[in-house]
Amino acid sequence: MATLATHHDPTLYVIHPLDDIQEQKCTSEGLGLMELTPTVRFSLTALRVYLIAMTLIILYRTLALTNLFRHAH
Amino acid sequence: MSTIMQPLAPPGAIRVRRPWQRTVLSFLVAFGPGLIVMEADNDAGAVSTYMQAGGQYGYHLLWVLLLLLPICYFVQEMVARLGIATGKGHAAMIYERFGKAWGRFSLFDLLAVNFLTLITEFAAISLAMRGLGVAPVISVPLSALALVGLIATGSYRRWERIVVVLCLLDLTWFVTAALLHPVWHEALTRTFIPSLPHAGVTGDLVFLIIAIVGTTIAPWQLFFQQSCVAEKRLRFADLKWARLDTLIGACFTVLVAGAMMLVGAFAYNHNIPFTDPAQLAGSIAAILPLRTGTFIHHALLLLMVNAAVLGTTAISLASAWAYGEVAGWEHSLHKKPSEAPAFYAVYALCVFAAAGVVLIPHLPLQVVIITVQVFAGLVLPSAIIFLQLLLNDHALLGDRWVNRPWNNWINWSIVAILFALSIVLAAQVLLPNLFN
């Protein structure tokens, strides 16, 4: 967003972000991976196990709902 | 004699005379991603869920939408902030800060949920267009082609303008709801004073509330808005406008969702049974005067198509951006298809594959819709946990962009609520008769 104004010319300018000069953003370059405490690491691993288990259960329930296993009984 | 040097206008700058004009225009140039992400969330699945909620419980669940308004805003504000601070998408940040294993895991979850959701979008297009007399074998491939054409022009701005117009078409929901003469006093009371239906807490009610939460805040929204903000190259100074855009989007989406529920409540008040919104459109038309009935019938079916189109373009883009970020391909709407072939190929593949699945005869669509809602509800809390961890990453963001303590309190509370709902959902999947 640009603002150019003088006492004699109160003209103001607005620049669309796509037309503006690109800013220097926050970068992870050189930072490596985020440092996680053992508790957070354990929680994330537990979360992964929970998600995998639940995905498999949902998959099973979905297939059961579509009667895919009806011939197995 | 003095000479006044006129300052040169920066290239591409828009000249205005008044400070208020600058303020309005500064907002308008940043406006878009917040409205689009919120309104695209009122997709085909949402239309079905909200109308079902109204059809089964009348005005009783309107208060849930009011509760979801701040949740929507706070979650998406974090994404917009992260996108502006880093200039990168959500998948890229997870990959860079948590490593390949978590990056791939998140990407797989996202792509799986997104693909299932896309199937429901095309199912809605098929249903609605059939109601308008167009066979699915014509409507589905044509809409898939149009959806690919929408992004293939190599211009983010063109895509954004078209999609914002599509979002604003959703204002028709208010006209449609008003024409059905809801009991406004009761609707407002139920919105601001939570109440339960006469039957109390049942399995169906719990499932429906979770479905409403799952459909109002979906995992793809996190990935979409951050990538969209990065694509639009929003600047640090645009953050306040991005926040306003997100707030307007959140309010608009909740109001539109309320209008959908009011339409569904018409069925509840008139004892009209229905299994999908297209069927309800036909039933409503049958009992209203010809002119109003025809308008509402056509409006509901076209709004269903609009919802599905919005959902499809946003979800497919979320997938294509995320995959491109992780794979390291060119992934931008600013590029022409020949300059970013893999990005456009992923988008087209998502669209055509989902459209193709819908054309399979005897596909159990109801099972797909339920699976999408359950799966999305399951994935959402973990997706927000990553977002929350990233927004507390001082090494990456510095003190300026990280969450404030009050942000963290609110967001961890949201994560706790969503996790509790996710666990209830899990329990219900394991024990279907838990609440009966």
Interface residues (C-beta under 8 A of the other chain):
Chain A: M1 A2 T3 L4 T6 H8 D9 P10 T11 L12 Y13 V14 I15 H16 P17 L18 D19 D20 Q22 E23 K25 C26 T27 S28 L31 L33 M34 E35 V40 L44 L47 R48 L51 M54 T55 I57 I58 R61 T62 L65 T66
Chain B: I4 Q6 P7 A9 P10 P11 G12 A13 I14 R15 V16 R17 R18 P19 Q21 R22 L25 S26 V29 A30 A85 T86 G87 K88 M93 E96 R97 F98 G99 W102 F105 D109 Y156 R157 K232 R233 L234 R235 F236 A237 D238 H334 P364 V367 I370 T371 V374 F375 L378 V379 S382 I385 L389 L390 D393 A395 L396 L397 G398 W401 A426 V429 L430
